[in-house]
């Protein structure tokens, strides 16, 4: 069970980084993905694109 949770956490961090990169928020995506996991992925998906990019 622990192995499964670690894999889900790592995949969530990578996915949040990818979504954040597409929105111009790479660093924020990685941070949310690492610290919050799947919830961070949802949060970064709901954030708007960076207007400065």
mmCIF entry with sequence, helices, sheets and N, C-alpha, C, O atoms, coordinates in Angstrom:
data_MODEL
# 
_entry.id   MODEL 
# 
_entity.id                         1 
_entity.type                       polymer 
_entity.pdbx_number_of_molecules   1 
# 
_entity_poly.entity_id                      1 
_entity_poly.type                           'polypeptide(L)' 
_entity_poly.nstd_linkage                   no 
_entity_poly.nstd_monomer                   no 
_entity_poly.pdbx_seq_one_letter_code       
;(UNK)(UNK)(UNK)(UNK)(UNK)(UNK)(UNK)(UNK)(UNK)(UNK)(UNK)(UNK)(UNK)(UNK)(UNK)(UNK)
(UNK)(UNK)(UNK)(UNK)(UNK)(UNK)(UNK)(UNK)(UNK)(UNK)(UNK)(UNK)(UNK)(UNK)(UNK)(UNK)
(UNK)(UNK)(UNK)(UNK)(UNK)(UNK)(UNK)(UNK)(UNK)(UNK)(UNK)(UNK)(UNK)(UNK)(UNK)(UNK)
(UNK)(UNK)(UNK)(UNK)(UNK)
;
_entity_poly.pdbx_seq_one_letter_code_can   XXXXXXXXXXXXXXXXXXXXXXXXXXXXXXXXXXXXXXXXXXXXXXXXXXXXX 
_entity_poly.pdbx_strand_id                 A 
# 
loop_
_entity_poly_seq.entity_id 
_entity_poly_seq.num 
_entity_poly_seq.mon_id 
_entity_poly_seq.hetero 
1 1  UNK n 
1 2  UNK n 
1 3  UNK n 
1 4  UNK n 
1 5  UNK n 
1 6  UNK n 
1 7  UNK n 
1 8  UNK n 
1 9  UNK n 
1 10 UNK n 
1 11 UNK n 
1 12 UNK n 
1 13 UNK n 
1 14 UNK n 
1 15 UNK n 
1 16 UNK n 
1 17 UNK n 
1 18 UNK n 
1 19 UNK n 
1 20 UNK n 
1 21 UNK n 
1 22 UNK n 
1 23 UNK n 
1 24 UNK n 
1 25 UNK n 
1 26 UNK n 
1 27 UNK n 
1 28 UNK n 
1 29 UNK n 
1 30 UNK n 
1 31 UNK n 
1 32 UNK n 
1 33 UNK n 
1 34 UNK n 
1 35 UNK n 
1 36 UNK n 
1 37 UNK n 
1 38 UNK n 
1 39 UNK n 
1 40 UNK n 
1 41 UNK n 
1 42 UNK n 
1 43 UNK n 
1 44 UNK n 
1 45 UNK n 
1 46 UNK n 
1 47 UNK n 
1 48 UNK n 
1 49 UNK n 
1 50 UNK n 
1 51 UNK n 
1 52 UNK n 
1 53 UNK n 
# 
_struct_asym.id          A 
_struct_asym.entity_id   1 
# 
loop_
_struct_conf.conf_type_id 
_struct_conf.id 
_struct_conf.pdbx_PDB_helix_id 
_struct_conf.beg_label_comp_id 
_struct_conf.beg_label_asym_id 
_struct_conf.beg_label_seq_id 
_struct_conf.pdbx_beg_PDB_ins_code 
_struct_conf.end_label_comp_id 
_struct_conf.end_label_asym_id 
_struct_conf.end_label_seq_id 
_struct_conf.pdbx_end_PDB_ins_code 
_struct_conf.beg_auth_comp_id 
_struct_conf.beg_auth_asym_id 
_struct_conf.beg_auth_seq_id 
_struct_conf.end_auth_comp_id 
_struct_conf.end_auth_asym_id 
_struct_conf.end_auth_seq_id 
_struct_conf.pdbx_PDB_helix_class 
_struct_conf.details 
_struct_conf.pdbx_PDB_helix_length 
HELX_P HELX_P1 AA1 UNK A 2  ? UNK A 22 ? UNK A 2  UNK A 22 1 ? 21 
HELX_P HELX_P2 AA2 UNK A 26 ? UNK A 36 ? UNK A 26 UNK A 36 1 ? 11 
HELX_P HELX_P3 AA3 UNK A 38 ? UNK A 46 ? UNK A 38 UNK A 46 1 ? 9  
# 
_struct_conf_type.id          HELX_P 
_struct_conf_type.criteria    ? 
_struct_conf_type.reference   ? 
# 
loop_
_atom_site.group_PDB 
_atom_site.id 
_atom_site.type_symbol 
_atom_site.label_atom_id 
_atom_site.label_alt_id 
_atom_site.label_comp_id 
_atom_site.label_asym_id 
_atom_site.label_entity_id 
_atom_site.label_seq_id 
_atom_site.pdbx_PDB_ins_code 
_atom_site.Cartn_x 
_atom_site.Cartn_y 
_atom_site.Cartn_z 
_atom_site.occupancy 
_atom_site.B_iso_or_equiv 
_atom_site.pdbx_formal_charge 
_atom_site.auth_seq_id 
_atom_site.auth_comp_id 
_atom_site.auth_asym_id 
_atom_site.auth_atom_id 
_atom_site.pdbx_PDB_model_num 
ATOM 1   N N  . UNK A 1 1  ? 0.823  -1.200 0.000   1.00 0.00 ? 1  UNK A N  1 
ATOM 2   C CA . UNK A 1 1  ? 0.000  0.000  0.000   1.00 0.00 ? 1  UNK A CA 1 
ATOM 3   C C  . UNK A 1 1  ? 0.868  1.265  0.000   1.00 0.00 ? 1  UNK A C  1 
ATOM 4   O O  . UNK A 1 1  ? 0.561  2.232  -0.697  1.00 0.00 ? 1  UNK A O  1 
ATOM 5   N N  . UNK A 1 2  ? 1.932  1.252  0.771   1.00 0.00 ? 2  UNK A N  1 
ATOM 6   C CA . UNK A 1 2  ? 2.815  2.410  0.843   1.00 0.00 ? 2  UNK A CA 1 
ATOM 7   C C  . UNK A 1 2  ? 3.473  2.669  -0.503  1.00 0.00 ? 2  UNK A C  1 
ATOM 8   O O  . UNK A 1 2  ? 3.597  3.817  -0.930  1.00 0.00 ? 2  UNK A O  1 
ATOM 9   N N  . UNK A 1 3  ? 3.893  1.606  -1.167  1.00 0.00 ? 3  UNK A N  1 
ATOM 10  C CA . UNK A 1 3  ? 4.521  1.738  -2.482  1.00 0.00 ? 3  UNK A CA 1 
ATOM 11  C C  . UNK A 1 3  ? 3.569  2.398  -3.465  1.00 0.00 ? 3  UNK A C  1 
ATOM 12  O O  . UNK A 1 3  ? 3.979  3.262  -4.240  1.00 0.00 ? 3  UNK A O  1 
ATOM 13  N N  . UNK A 1 4  ? 2.307  2.000  -3.441  1.00 0.00 ? 4  UNK A N  1 
ATOM 14  C CA . UNK A 1 4  ? 1.288  2.573  -4.320  1.00 0.00 ? 4  UNK A CA 1 
ATOM 15  C C  . UNK A 1 4  ? 1.125  4.071  -4.052  1.00 0.00 ? 4  UNK A C  1 
ATOM 16  O O  . UNK A 1 4  ? 1.035  4.856  -4.996  1.00 0.00 ? 4  UNK A O  1 
ATOM 17  N N  . UNK A 1 5  ? 1.087  4.469  -2.799  1.00 0.00 ? 5  UNK A N  1 
ATOM 18  C CA . UNK A 1 5  ? 0.923  5.880  -2.456  1.00 0.00 ? 5  UNK A CA 1 
ATOM 19  C C  . UNK A 1 5  ? 2.122  6.714  -2.895  1.00 0.00 ? 5  UNK A C  1 
ATOM 20  O O  . UNK A 1 5  ? 1.964  7.855  -3.329  1.00 0.00 ? 5  UNK A O  1 
ATOM 21  N N  . UNK A 1 6  ? 3.311  6.149  -2.783  1.00 0.00 ? 6  UNK A N  1 
ATOM 22  C CA . UNK A 1 6  ? 4.502  6.860  -3.227  1.00 0.00 ? 6  UNK A CA 1 
ATOM 23  C C  . UNK A 1 6  ? 4.474  7.049  -4.746  1.00 0.00 ? 6  UNK A C  1 
ATOM 24  O O  . UNK A 1 6  ? 4.820  8.118  -5.249  1.00 0.00 ? 6  UNK A O  1 
ATOM 25  N N  . UNK A 1 7  ? 4.065  6.016  -5.467  1.00 0.00 ? 7  UNK A N  1 
ATOM 26  C CA . UNK A 1 7  ? 3.964  6.118  -6.921  1.00 0.00 ? 7  UNK A CA 1 
ATOM 27  C C  . UNK A 1 7  ? 2.930  7.168  -7.325  1.00 0.00 ? 7  UNK A C  1 
ATOM 28  O O  . UNK A 1 7  ? 3.182  7.961  -8.232  1.00 0.00 ? 7  UNK A O  1 
ATOM 29  N N  . UNK A 1 8  ? 1.780  7.184  -6.672  1.00 0.00 ? 8  UNK A N  1 
ATOM 30  C CA . UNK A 1 8  ? 0.740  8.177  -6.966  1.00 0.00 ? 8  UNK A CA 1 
ATOM 31  C C  . UNK A 1 8  ? 1.262  9.582  -6.673  1.00 0.00 ? 8  UNK A C  1 
ATOM 32  O O  . UNK A 1 8  ? 0.994  10.508 -7.439  1.00 0.00 ? 8  UNK A O  1 
ATOM 33  N N  . UNK A 1 9  ? 2.002  9.755  -5.578  1.00 0.00 ? 9  UNK A N  1 
ATOM 34  C CA . UNK A 1 9  ? 2.558  11.046 -5.210  1.00 0.00 ? 9  UNK A CA 1 
ATOM 35  C C  . UNK A 1 9  ? 3.554  11.528 -6.262  1.00 0.00 ? 9  UNK A C  1 
ATOM 36  O O  . UNK A 1 9  ? 3.525  12.696 -6.649  1.00 0.00 ? 9  UNK A O  1 
ATOM 37  N N  . UNK A 1 10 ? 4.427  10.650 -6.724  1.00 0.00 ? 10 UNK A N  1 
ATOM 38  C CA . UNK A 1 10 ? 5.422  11.014 -7.730  1.00 0.00 ? 10 UNK A CA 1 
ATOM 39  C C  . UNK A 1 10 ? 4.752  11.365 -9.055  1.00 0.00 ? 10 UNK A C  1 
ATOM 40  O O  . UNK A 1 10 ? 5.114  12.354 -9.693  1.00 0.00 ? 10 UNK A O  1 
ATOM 41  N N  . UNK A 1 11 ? 3.788  10.567 -9.465  1.00 0.00 ? 11 UNK A N  1 
ATOM 42  C CA . UNK A 1 11 ? 3.068  10.836 -10.716 1.00 0.00 ? 11 UNK A CA 1 
ATOM 43  C C  . UNK A 1 11 ? 2.304  12.160 -10.624 1.00 0.00 ? 11 UNK A C  1 
ATOM 44  O O  . UNK A 1 11 ? 2.257  12.915 -11.594 1.00 0.00 ? 11 UNK A O  1 
ATOM 45  N N  . UNK A 1 12 ? 1.715  12.440 -9.476  1.00 0.00 ? 12 UNK A N  1 
ATOM 46  C CA . UNK A 1 12 ? 0.999  13.701 -9.287  1.00 0.00 ? 12 UNK A CA 1 
ATOM 47  C C  . UNK A 1 12 ? 1.948  14.890 -9.384  1.00 0.00 ? 12 UNK A C  1 
ATOM 48  O O  . UNK A 1 12 ? 1.600  15.915 -9.970  1.00 0.00 ? 12 UNK A O  1 
ATOM 49  N N  . UNK A 1 13 ? 3.135  14.763 -8.817  1.00 0.00 ? 13 UNK A N  1 
ATOM 50  C CA . UNK A 1 13 ? 4.115  15.843 -8.871  1.00 0.00 ? 13 UNK A CA 1 
ATOM 51  C C  . UNK A 1 13 ? 4.557  16.101 -10.312 1.00 0.00 ? 13 UNK A C  1 
ATOM 52  O O  . UNK A 1 13 ? 4.666  17.252 -10.733 1.00 0.00 ? 13 UNK A O  1 
ATOM 53  N N  . UNK A 1 14 ? 4.809  15.041 -11.060 1.00 0.00 ? 14 UNK A N  1 
ATOM 54  C CA . UNK A 1 14 ? 5.221  15.186 -12.454 1.00 0.00 ? 14 UNK A CA 1 
ATOM 55  C C  . UNK A 1 14 ? 4.095  15.791 -13.290 1.00 0.00 ? 14 UNK A C  1 
ATOM 56  O O  . UNK A 1 14 ? 4.333  16.674 -14.114 1.00 0.00 ? 14 UNK A O  1 
ATOM 57  N N  . UNK A 1 15 ? 2.879  15.315 -13.077 1.00 0.00 ? 15 UNK A N  1 
ATOM 58  C CA . UNK A 1 15 ? 1.737  15.839 -13.836 1.00 0.00 ? 15 UNK A CA 1 
ATOM 59  C C  . UNK A 1 15 ? 1.485  17.306 -13.505 1.00 0.00 ? 15 UNK A C  1 
ATOM 60  O O  . UNK A 1 15 ? 1.203  18.099 -14.403 1.00 0.00 ? 15 UNK A O  1 
ATOM 61  N N  . UNK A 1 16 ? 1.583  17.679 -12.227 1.00 0.00 ? 16 UNK A N  1 
ATOM 62  C CA . UNK A 1 16 ? 1.370  19.078 -11.839 1.00 0.00 ? 16 UNK A CA 1 
ATOM 63  C C  . UNK A 1 16 ? 2.447  19.970 -12.445 1.00 0.00 ? 16 UNK A C  1 
ATOM 64  O O  . UNK A 1 16 ? 2.163  21.095 -12.854 1.00 0.00 ? 16 UNK A O  1 
ATOM 65  N N  . UNK A 1 17 ? 3.673  19.479 -12.505 1.00 0.00 ? 17 UNK A N  1 
ATOM 66  C CA . UNK A 1 17 ? 4.742  20.243 -13.155 1.00 0.00 ? 17 UNK A CA 1 
ATOM 67  C C  . UNK A 1 17 ? 4.472  20.452 -14.629 1.00 0.00 ? 17 UNK A C  1 
ATOM 68  O O  . UNK A 1 17 ? 4.724  21.532 -15.165 1.00 0.00 ? 17 UNK A O  1 
ATOM 69  N N  . UNK A 1 18 ? 3.961  19.427 -15.289 1.00 0.00 ? 18 UNK A N  1 
ATOM 70  C CA . UNK A 1 18 ? 3.645  19.526 -16.719 1.00 0.00 ? 18 UNK A CA 1 
ATOM 71  C C  . UNK A 1 18 ? 2.492  20.486 -16.974 1.00 0.00 ? 18 UNK A C  1 
ATOM 72  O O  . UNK A 1 18 ? 2.549  21.294 -17.901 1.00 0.00 ? 18 UNK A O  1 
ATOM 73  N N  . UNK A 1 19 ? 1.455  20.403 -16.163 1.00 0.00 ? 19 UNK A N  1 
ATOM 74  C CA . UNK A 1 19 ? 0.313  21.309 -16.323 1.00 0.00 ? 19 UNK A CA 1 
ATOM 75  C C  . UNK A 1 19 ? 0.749  22.734 -16.017 1.00 0.00 ? 19 UNK A C  1 
ATOM 76  O O  . UNK A 1 19 ? 0.368  23.671 -16.719 1.00 0.00 ? 19 UNK A O  1 
ATOM 77  N N  . UNK A 1 20 ? 1.545  22.895 -14.969 1.00 0.00 ? 20 UNK A N  1 
ATOM 78  C CA . UNK A 1 20 ? 2.052  24.223 -14.624 1.00 0.00 ? 20 UNK A CA 1 
ATOM 79  C C  . UNK A 1 20 ? 2.908  24.812 -15.727 1.00 0.00 ? 20 UNK A C  1 
ATOM 80  O O  . UNK A 1 20 ? 2.844  26.014 -15.983 1.00 0.00 ? 20 UNK A O  1 
ATOM 81  N N  . UNK A 1 21 ? 3.710  23.983 -16.385 1.00 0.00 ? 21 UNK A N  1 
ATOM 82  C CA . UNK A 1 21 ? 4.558  24.459 -17.487 1.00 0.00 ? 21 UNK A CA 1 
ATOM 83  C C  . UNK A 1 21 ? 3.705  24.978 -18.640 1.00 0.00 ? 21 UNK A C  1 
ATOM 84  O O  . UNK A 1 21 ? 4.035  25.993 -19.254 1.00 0.00 ? 21 UNK A O  1 
ATOM 85  N N  . UNK A 1 22 ? 2.612  24.284 -18.932 1.00 0.00 ? 22 UNK A N  1 
ATOM 86  C CA . UNK A 1 22 ? 1.747  24.714 -20.033 1.00 0.00 ? 22 UNK A CA 1 
ATOM 87  C C  . UNK A 1 22 ? 1.011  26.014 -19.711 1.00 0.00 ? 22 UNK A C  1 
ATOM 88  O O  . UNK A 1 22 ? 0.536  26.705 -20.612 1.00 0.00 ? 22 UNK A O  1 
ATOM 89  N N  . UNK A 1 23 ? 0.919  26.341 -18.425 1.00 0.00 ? 23 UNK A N  1 
ATOM 90  C CA . UNK A 1 23 ? 0.243  27.568 -18.016 1.00 0.00 ? 23 UNK A CA 1 
ATOM 91  C C  . UNK A 1 23 ? 1.218  28.678 -17.647 1.00 0.00 ? 23 UNK A C  1 
ATOM 92  O O  . UNK A 1 23 ? 0.801  29.753 -17.216 1.00 0.00 ? 23 UNK A O  1 
ATOM 93  N N  . UNK A 1 24 ? 2.514  28.425 -17.813 1.00 0.00 ? 24 UNK A N  1 
ATOM 94  C CA . UNK A 1 24 ? 3.510  29.432 -17.476 1.00 0.00 ? 24 UNK A CA 1 
ATOM 95  C C  . UNK A 1 24 ? 3.789  29.510 -15.989 1.00 0.00 ? 24 UNK A C  1 
ATOM 96  O O  . UNK A 1 24 ? 4.283  30.530 -15.509 1.00 0.00 ? 24 UNK A O  1 
ATOM 97  N N  . UNK A 1 25 ? 3.488  28.470 -15.261 1.00 0.00 ? 25 UNK A N  1 
ATOM 98  C CA . UNK A 1 25 ? 3.686  28.428 -13.812 1.00 0.00 ? 25 UNK A CA 1 
ATOM 99  C C  . UNK A 1 25 ? 4.415  27.145 -13.424 1.00 0.00 ? 25 UNK A C  1 
ATOM 100 O O  . UNK A 1 25 ? 3.933  26.374 -12.594 1.00 0.00 ? 25 UNK A O  1 
ATOM 101 N N  . UNK A 1 26 ? 5.566  26.927 -14.022 1.00 0.00 ? 26 UNK A N  1 
ATOM 102 C CA . UNK A 1 26 ? 6.296  25.675 -13.821 1.00 0.00 ? 26 UNK A CA 1 
ATOM 103 C C  . UNK A 1 26 ? 6.658  25.461 -12.366 1.00 0.00 ? 26 UNK A C  1 
ATOM 104 O O  . UNK A 1 26 ? 6.392  24.395 -11.810 1.00 0.00 ? 26 UNK A O  1 
ATOM 105 N N  . UNK A 1 27 ? 7.263  26.466 -11.739 1.00 0.00 ? 27 UNK A N  1 
ATOM 106 C CA . UNK A 1 27 ? 7.703  26.326 -10.347 1.00 0.00 ? 27 UNK A CA 1 
ATOM 107 C C  . UNK A 1 27 ? 6.528  26.093 -9.413  1.00 0.00 ? 27 UNK A C  1 
ATOM 108 O O  . UNK A 1 27 ? 6.601  25.249 -8.519  1.00 0.00 ? 27 UNK A O  1 
ATOM 109 N N  . UNK A 1 28 ? 5.453  26.831 -9.612  1.00 0.00 ? 28 UNK A N  1 
ATOM 110 C CA . UNK A 1 28 ? 4.255  26.654 -8.786  1.00 0.00 ? 28 UNK A CA 1 
ATOM 111 C C  . UNK A 1 28 ? 3.672  25.258 -8.966  1.00 0.00 ? 28 UNK A C  1 
ATOM 112 O O  . UNK A 1 28 ? 3.235  24.635 -7.998  1.00 0.00 ? 28 UNK A O  1 
ATOM 113 N N  . UNK A 1 29 ? 3.664  24.775 -10.184 1.00 0.00 ? 29 UNK A N  1 
ATOM 114 C CA . UNK A 1 29 ? 3.156  23.425 -10.446 1.00 0.00 ? 29 UNK A CA 1 
ATOM 115 C C  . UNK A 1 29 ? 3.953  22.366 -9.720  1.00 0.00 ? 29 UNK A C  1 
ATOM 116 O O  . UNK A 1 29 ? 3.384  21.465 -9.104  1.00 0.00 ? 29 UNK A O  1 
ATOM 117 N N  . UNK A 1 30 ? 5.281  22.471 -9.790  1.00 0.00 ? 30 UNK A N  1 
ATOM 118 C CA . UNK A 1 30 ? 6.120  21.494 -9.092  1.00 0.00 ? 30 UNK A CA 1 
ATOM 119 C C  . UNK A 1 30 ? 5.910  21.563 -7.586  1.00 0.00 ? 30 UNK A C  1 
ATOM 120 O O  . UNK A 1 30 ? 5.795  20.530 -6.927  1.00 0.00 ? 30 UNK A O  1 
ATOM 121 N N  . UNK A 1 31 ? 5.860  22.773 -7.035  1.00 0.00 ? 31 UNK A N  1 
ATOM 122 C CA . UNK A 1 31 ? 5.676  22.904 -5.587  1.00 0.00 ? 31 UNK A CA 1 
ATOM 123 C C  . UNK A 1 31 ? 4.342  22.318 -5.134  1.00 0.00 ? 31 UNK A C  1 
ATOM 124 O O  . UNK A 1 31 ? 4.290  21.552 -4.172  1.00 0.00 ? 31 UNK A O  1 
ATOM 125 N N  . UNK A 1 32 ? 3.278  22.675 -5.818  1.00 0.00 ? 32 UNK A N  1 
ATOM 126 C CA . UNK A 1 32 ? 1.974  22.144 -5.438  1.00 0.00 ? 32 UNK A CA 1 
ATOM 127 C C  . UNK A 1 32 ? 1.923  20.629 -5.605  1.00 0.00 ? 32 UNK A C  1 
ATOM 128 O O  . UNK A 1 32 ? 1.339  19.928 -4.778  1.00 0.00 ? 32 UNK A O  1 
ATOM 129 N N  . UNK A 1 33 ? 2.528  20.132 -6.664  1.00 0.00 ? 33 UNK A N  1 
ATOM 130 C CA . UNK A 1 33 ? 2.543  18.696 -6.890  1.00 0.00 ? 33 UNK A CA 1 
ATOM 131 C C  . UNK A 1 33 ? 3.322  17.938 -5.829  1.00 0.00 ? 33 UNK A C  1 
ATOM 132 O O  . UNK A 1 33 ? 2.898  16.874 -5.379  1.00 0.00 ? 33 UNK A O  1 
ATOM 133 N N  . UNK A 1 34 ? 4.455  18.486 -5.431  1.00 0.00 ? 34 UNK A N  1 
ATOM 134 C CA . UNK A 1 34 ? 5.281  17.813 -4.431  1.00 0.00 ? 34 UNK A CA 1 
ATOM 135 C C  . UNK A 1 34 ? 4.646  17.884 -3.047  1.00 0.00 ? 34 UNK A C  1 
ATOM 136 O O  . UNK A 1 34 ? 4.594  16.881 -2.335  1.00 0.00 ? 34 UNK A O  1 
ATOM 137 N N  . UNK A 1 35 ? 4.169  19.053 -2.666  1.00 0.00 ? 35 UNK A N  1 
ATOM 138 C CA . UNK A 1 35 ? 3.662  19.213 -1.309  1.00 0.00 ? 35 UNK A CA 1 
ATOM 139 C C  . UNK A 1 35 ? 2.226  18.730 -1.114  1.00 0.00 ? 35 UNK A C  1 
ATOM 140 O O  . UNK A 1 35 ? 1.875  18.279 -0.024  1.00 0.00 ? 35 UNK A O  1 
ATOM 141 N N  . UNK A 1 36 ? 1.395  18.814 -2.142  1.00 0.00 ? 36 UNK A N  1 
ATOM 142 C CA . UNK A 1 36 ? -0.006 18.452 -1.986  1.00 0.00 ? 36 UNK A CA 1 
ATOM 143 C C  . UNK A 1 36 ? -0.434 17.230 -2.786  1.00 0.00 ? 36 UNK A C  1 
ATOM 144 O O  . UNK A 1 36 ? -1.534 16.715 -2.585  1.00 0.00 ? 36 UNK A O  1 
ATOM 145 N N  . UNK A 1 37 ? 0.416  16.763 -3.687  1.00 0.00 ? 37 UNK A N  1 
ATOM 146 C CA . UNK A 1 37 ? 0.099  15.563 -4.455  1.00 0.00 ? 37 UNK A CA 1 
ATOM 147 C C  . UNK A 1 37 ? -1.061 15.791 -5.407  1.00 0.00 ? 37 UNK A C  1 
ATOM 148 O O  . UNK A 1 37 ? -1.067 16.752 -6.176  1.00 0.00 ? 37 UNK A O  1 
ATOM 149 N N  . UNK A 1 38 ? -2.037 14.907 -5.351  1.00 0.00 ? 38 UNK A N  1 
ATOM 150 C CA . UNK A 1 38 ? -3.171 14.959 -6.276  1.00 0.00 ? 38 UNK A CA 1 
ATOM 151 C C  . UNK A 1 38 ? -3.979 16.246 -6.111  1.00 0.00 ? 38 UNK A C  1 
ATOM 152 O O  . UNK A 1 38 ? -4.477 16.793 -7.094  1.00 0.00 ? 38 UNK A O  1 
ATOM 153 N N  . UNK A 1 39 ? -4.111 16.730 -4.881  1.00 0.00 ? 39 UNK A N  1 
ATOM 154 C CA . UNK A 1 39 ? -4.839 17.982 -4.637  1.00 0.00 ? 39 UNK A CA 1 
ATOM 155 C C  . UNK A 1 39 ? -4.103 19.147 -5.295  1.00 0.00 ? 39 UNK A C  1 
ATOM 156 O O  . UNK A 1 39 ? -4.735 20.056 -5.833  1.00 0.00 ? 39 UNK A O  1 
ATOM 157 N N  . UNK A 1 40 ? -2.772 19.124 -5.254  1.00 0.00 ? 40 UNK A N  1 
ATOM 158 C CA . UNK A 1 40 ? -1.985 20.155 -5.926  1.00 0.00 ? 40 UNK A CA 1 
ATOM 159 C C  . UNK A 1 40 ? -2.183 20.140 -7.421  1.00 0.00 ? 40 UNK A C  1 
ATOM 160 O O  . UNK A 1 40 ? -2.205 21.190 -8.064  1.00 0.00 ? 40 UNK A O  1 
ATOM 161 N N  . UNK A 1 41 ? -2.328 18.952 -7.976  1.00 0.00 ? 41 UNK A N  1 
ATOM 162 C CA . UNK A 1 41 ? -2.603 18.824 -9.412  1.00 0.00 ? 41 UNK A CA 1 
ATOM 163 C C  . UNK A 1 41 ? -3.937 19.475 -9.755  1.00 0.00 ? 41 UNK A C  1 
ATOM 164 O O  . UNK A 1 41 ? -4.042 20.171 -10.765 1.00 0.00 ? 41 UNK A O  1 
ATOM 165 N N  . UNK A 1 42 ? -4.927 19.266 -8.951  1.00 0.00 ? 42 UNK A N  1 
ATOM 166 C CA . UNK A 1 42 ? -6.240 19.879 -9.188  1.00 0.00 ? 42 UNK A CA 1 
ATOM 167 C C  . UNK A 1 42 ? -6.151 21.394 -9.072  1.00 0.00 ? 42 UNK A C  1 
ATOM 168 O O  . UNK A 1 42 ? -6.733 22.116 -9.882  1.00 0.00 ? 42 UNK A O  1 
ATOM 169 N N  . UNK A 1 43 ? -5.423 21.878 -8.066  1.00 0.00 ? 43 UNK A N  1 
ATOM 170 C CA . UNK A 1 43 ? -5.297 23.325 -7.864  1.00 0.00 ? 43 UNK A CA 1 
ATOM 171 C C  . UNK A 1 43 ? -4.600 23.982 -9.050  1.00 0.00 ? 43 UNK A C  1 
ATOM 172 O O  . UNK A 1 43 ? -5.070 25.002 -9.554  1.00 0.00 ? 43 UNK A O  1 
ATOM 173 N N  . UNK A 1 44 ? -3.490 23.413 -9.499  1.00 0.00 ? 44 UNK A N  1 
ATOM 174 C CA . UNK A 1 44 ? -2.759 24.017 -10.624 1.00 0.00 ? 44 UNK A CA 1 
ATOM 175 C C  . UNK A 1 44 ? -3.585 23.943 -11.912 1.00 0.00 ? 44 UNK A C  1 
ATOM 176 O O  . UNK A 1 44 ? -3.461 24.814 -12.773 1.00 0.00 ? 44 UNK A O  1 
ATOM 177 N N  . UNK A 1 45 ? -4.410 22.931 -12.049 1.00 0.00 ? 45 UNK A N  1 
ATOM 178 C CA . UNK A 1 45 ? -5.274 22.831 -13.230 1.00 0.00 ? 45 UNK A CA 1 
ATOM 179 C C  . UNK A 1 45 ? -6.338 23.924 -13.231 1.00 0.00 ? 45 UNK A C  1 
ATOM 180 O O  . UNK A 1 45 ? -6.785 24.347 -14.297 1.00 0.00 ? 45 UNK A O  1 
ATOM 181 N N  . UNK A 1 46 ? -6.748 24.384 -12.055 1.00 0.00 ? 46 UNK A N  1 
ATOM 182 C CA . UNK A 1 46 ? -7.778 25.409 -11.962 1.00 0.00 ? 46 UNK A CA 1 
ATOM 183 C C  . UNK A 1 46 ? -7.232 26.832 -12.028 1.00 0.00 ? 46 UNK A C  1 
ATOM 184 O O  . UNK A 1 46 ? -7.996 27.772 -12.245 1.00 0.00 ? 46 UNK A O  1 
ATOM 185 N N  . UNK A 1 47 ? -5.931 27.004 -11.846 1.00 0.00 ? 47 UNK A N  1 
ATOM 186 C CA . UNK A 1 47 ? -5.338 28.341 -11.924 1.00 0.00 ? 47 UNK A CA 1 
ATOM 187 C C  . UNK A 1 47 ? -5.344 28.845 -13.369 1.00 0.00 ? 47 UNK A C  1 
ATOM 188 O O  . UNK A 1 47 ? -5.190 28.057 -14.302 1.00 0.00 ? 47 UNK A O  1 
ATOM 189 N N  . UNK A 1 48 ? -5.520 30.142 -13.553 1.00 0.00 ? 48 UNK A N  1 
ATOM 190 C CA . UNK A 1 48 ? -5.476 30.696 -14.915 1.00 0.00 ? 48 UNK A CA 1 
ATOM 191 C C  . UNK A 1 48 ? -4.033 30.757 -15.423 1.00 0.00 ? 48 UNK A C  1 
ATOM 192 O O  . UNK A 1 48 ? -3.084 30.606 -14.654 1.00 0.00 ? 48 UNK A O  1 
ATOM 193 N N  . UNK A 1 49 ? -3.888 30.978 -16.716 1.00 0.00 ? 49 UNK A N  1 
ATOM 194 C CA . UNK A 1 49 ? -2.557 31.127 -17.303 1.00 0.00 ? 49 UNK A CA 1 
ATOM 195 C C  . UNK A 1 49 ? -1.896 32.388 -16.753 1.00 0.00 ? 49 UNK A C  1 
ATOM 196 O O  . UNK A 1 49 ? -2.563 33.345 -16.359 1.00 0.00 ? 49 UNK A O  1 
ATOM 197 N N  . UNK A 1 50 ? -0.587 32.357 -16.739 1.00 0.00 ? 50 UNK A N  1 
ATOM 198 C CA . UNK A 1 50 ? 0.177  33.513 -16.273 1.00 0.00 ? 50 UNK A CA 1 
ATOM 199 C C  . UNK A 1 50 ? 0.045  34.646 -17.299 1.00 0.00 ? 50 UNK A C  1 
ATOM 200 O O  . UNK A 1 50 ? 0.417  34.464 -18.458 1.00 0.00 ? 50 UNK A O  1 
ATOM 201 N N  . UNK A 1 51 ? -0.475 35.803 -16.897 1.00 0.00 ? 51 UNK A N  1 
ATOM 202 C CA . UNK A 1 51 ? -0.681 36.893 -17.862 1.00 0.00 ? 51 UNK A CA 1 
ATOM 203 C C  . UNK A 1 51 ? 0.628  37.517 -18.338 1.00 0.00 ? 51 UNK A C  1 
ATOM 204 O O  . UNK A 1 51 ? 0.634  38.196 -19.365 1.00 0.00 ? 51 UNK A O  1 
ATOM 205 N N  . UNK A 1 52 ? 1.726  37.313 -17.633 1.00 0.00 ? 52 UNK A N  1 
ATOM 206 C CA . UNK A 1 52 ? 3.008  37.923 -18.008 1.00 0.00 ? 52 UNK A CA 1 
ATOM 207 C C  . UNK A 1 52 ? 3.737  37.141 -19.083 1.00 0.00 ? 52 UNK A C  1 
ATOM 208 O O  . UNK A 1 52 ? 4.793  37.569 -19.548 1.00 0.00 ? 52 UNK A O  1 
ATOM 209 N N  . UNK A 1 53 ? 3.203  36.027 -19.478 1.00 0.00 ? 53 UNK A N  1 
ATOM 210 C CA . UNK A 1 53 ? 3.901  35.188 -20.455 1.00 0.00 ? 53 UNK A CA 1 
ATOM 211 C C  . UNK A 1 53 ? 3.325  35.307 -21.830 1.00 0.00 ? 53 UNK A C  1 
ATOM 212 O O  . UNK A 1 53 ? 3.808  34.660 -22.759 1.00 0.00 ? 53 UNK A O  1 
# 
